């Protein structure tokens, strides 16, 4: 078994895209499965696909930098463009 510095889990509607982006950057898939999101009013279970990826320290630090830059870009768009 491989040791990972950090594990990330994605299970929302954009999980597939997020997982694919990290796979392109060399992260490894540790687990793919289903996650119960909620029970609907009619009693039916609603599931999403869950992706768990493992990365090195360098990969995780780059991920954090990218997240901070994305938040900054979003703030600049909202503040300077008046959205």
Beta strands, then each sheet from edge to edge (+ up, - down):
strand 1: 6-10
strand 2: 28-39
strand 3: 45-55
sheet 1: 1+ 3- 2+
end
